[in-house]
Amino acid sequence: MLSVESHPENARFVEQWSGEQHLRCMERNDSLHWIVEDAGVPIGYAILQGADDPGHSVLLRRIAIAGKGRGHGRGAMTLLARYCFDILRFHRLWLYVALGNRRARRLYDRLGFVEEGVARECVREGDGYASMAVLSMLEREYRQTLDARRRVQPGSGADTRGYR
Ligand SMILES: CC(C)(COP(=O)(O)OP(=O)(O)OC[C@H]1O[C@@H](n2cnc3c(N)ncnc32)[C@H](O)[C@@H]1OP(=O)(O)O)[C@@H](O)C(=O)NCCC(=O)NCCS
């Protein structure tokens, strides 16, 4: 986790934690750390927080994947969404994404996340502060996306990407 987090391609988009901070987070009852593997090889991780939220709204606190653009992020997010909505029965999955993080933004847009607004200057960046877009997906939107994908017939030319 520490090496993926601090990798130069990731460090500017995700918070940098010490091993102790990760361990403290893992001990929290409302948090889940996931290791993302490709054929048994760890390639990244994701953290969910707020699992005890009375509004059933859970935060994707972080996702970071080593080796970009191979579909691992999309695969991991698809599994995370399934876990959140089908197994844990959350109502809303939400996250912050930096305004300049085009790759992550593309991924979330493709999966059907909706922008709720911009949290202005909410995180420290160098000597100043950076703004972040707030994105979310509701359970019914997740199901609608799944249904739409299932209705698409092969050869129709419709977009079959996203949740599979
Ligand atoms: C964001 C992240 C998790 C995505 O994982 P990934 O394995 O690289 O993503 P995927 O290969 O599944 O591709 C996701 C989409 O981004 C697109 N993409 C790839 N590089 C891109 C770029 N430079 N600019 C815009 N979009 C890009 C891909 O084409 C794909 O879209 P598509 O399905 O429409 O083709 C990963 O890149 C990462 O760890 N980034 C650094 C940390 C980070 O930003 N975390 C998210 C914080 S909110």
PDBQT file of the ligand as one rigid body, heavy atoms in Angstrom, charges set to zero:
ROOT
HETATM    1  C1  LIG A 201      -7.568   6.287 -10.999  1.00  0.00    +0.000 C 
HETATM    2  C2  LIG A 201      -7.088   4.849 -11.061  1.00  0.00    +0.000 C 
HETATM    3  C3  LIG A 201      -7.547   4.087  -9.801  1.00  0.00    +0.000 C 
HETATM    4  C4  LIG A 201      -7.679   4.187 -12.318  1.00  0.00    +0.000 C 
HETATM    5  O1  LIG A 201      -7.136   2.907 -12.461  1.00  0.00    +0.000 OA
HETATM    6  P1  LIG A 201      -6.599   2.415 -13.891  1.00  0.00    +0.000 P 
HETATM    7  O2  LIG A 201      -6.319   0.952 -13.767  1.00  0.00    +0.000 OA
HETATM    8  O3  LIG A 201      -5.498   3.290 -14.321  1.00  0.00    +0.000 OA
HETATM    9  O4  LIG A 201      -7.899   2.696 -14.788  1.00  0.00    +0.000 OA
HETATM   10  P2  LIG A 201      -8.467   1.908 -16.023  1.00  0.00    +0.000 P 
HETATM   11  O5  LIG A 201      -7.373   1.243 -16.804  1.00  0.00    +0.000 OA
HETATM   12  O6  LIG A 201      -9.564   1.034 -15.526  1.00  0.00    +0.000 OA
HETATM   13  O7  LIG A 201      -9.024   3.124 -16.942  1.00  0.00    +0.000 OA
HETATM   14  C5  LIG A 201      -9.967   4.032 -16.465  1.00  0.00    +0.000 C 
HETATM   15  C6  LIG A 201     -10.349   4.992 -17.582  1.00  0.00    +0.000 C 
HETATM   16  O8  LIG A 201      -9.423   6.088 -17.647  1.00  0.00    +0.000 OA
HETATM   17  C7  LIG A 201      -9.043   6.300 -19.013  1.00  0.00    +0.000 C 
HETATM   18  N1  LIG A 201      -7.725   6.912 -19.022  1.00  0.00    +0.000 N 
HETATM   19  C8  LIG A 201      -6.532   6.313 -18.977  1.00  0.00    +0.000 A 
HETATM   20  N2  LIG A 201      -5.557   7.232 -18.971  1.00  0.00    +0.000 NA
HETATM   21  C9  LIG A 201      -6.158   8.443 -19.028  1.00  0.00    +0.000 A 
HETATM   22  C10 LIG A 201      -5.707   9.789 -19.053  1.00  0.00    +0.000 A 
HETATM   23  N3  LIG A 201      -4.397  10.069 -18.971  1.00  0.00    +0.000 N 
HETATM   24  N4  LIG A 201      -6.616  10.769 -19.096  1.00  0.00    +0.000 NA
HETATM   25  C11 LIG A 201      -7.949  10.493 -19.138  1.00  0.00    +0.000 A 
HETATM   26  N5  LIG A 201      -8.446   9.241 -19.106  1.00  0.00    +0.000 NA
HETATM   27  C12 LIG A 201      -7.554   8.242 -19.063  1.00  0.00    +0.000 A 
HETATM   28  C13 LIG A 201      -9.075   4.907 -19.584  1.00  0.00    +0.000 C 
HETATM   29  O9  LIG A 201      -9.154   4.976 -21.002  1.00  0.00    +0.000 OA
HETATM   30  C14 LIG A 201     -10.354   4.382 -18.971  1.00  0.00    +0.000 C 
HETATM   31  O10 LIG A 201     -11.500   4.890 -19.608  1.00  0.00    +0.000 OA
HETATM   32  P3  LIG A 201     -12.299   4.002 -20.682  1.00  0.00    +0.000 P 
HETATM   33  O11 LIG A 201     -12.815   2.824 -19.907  1.00  0.00    +0.000 OA
HETATM   34  O12 LIG A 201     -13.366   4.915 -21.150  1.00  0.00    +0.000 OA
HETATM   35  O13 LIG A 201     -11.304   3.626 -21.742  1.00  0.00    +0.000 OA
HETATM   36  C15 LIG A 201      -5.525   4.747 -11.169  1.00  0.00    +0.000 C 
HETATM   37  O14 LIG A 201      -5.106   5.334 -12.386  1.00  0.00    +0.000 OA
HETATM   38  C16 LIG A 201      -4.783   5.390 -10.015  1.00  0.00    +0.000 C 
HETATM   39  O15 LIG A 201      -4.411   4.709  -9.060  1.00  0.00    +0.000 OA
HETATM   40  N6  LIG A 201      -4.514   6.722 -10.108  1.00  0.00    +0.000 N 
HETATM   41  C17 LIG A 201      -3.749   7.443  -9.080  1.00  0.00    +0.000 C 
HETATM   42  C18 LIG A 201      -4.501   7.538  -7.784  1.00  0.00    +0.000 C 
HETATM   43  C19 LIG A 201      -5.850   8.176  -7.983  1.00  0.00    +0.000 C 
HETATM   44  O16 LIG A 201      -6.005   9.105  -8.740  1.00  0.00    +0.000 OA
HETATM   45  N7  LIG A 201      -6.847   7.645  -7.241  1.00  0.00    +0.000 N 
HETATM   46  C20 LIG A 201      -8.203   8.164  -7.310  1.00  0.00    +0.000 C 
HETATM   47  C21 LIG A 201      -8.361   9.288  -6.353  1.00  0.00    +0.000 C 
HETATM   48  S1  LIG A 201     -10.010   9.932  -6.400  1.00  0.00    +0.000 SA
ENDROOT
TORSDOF 0
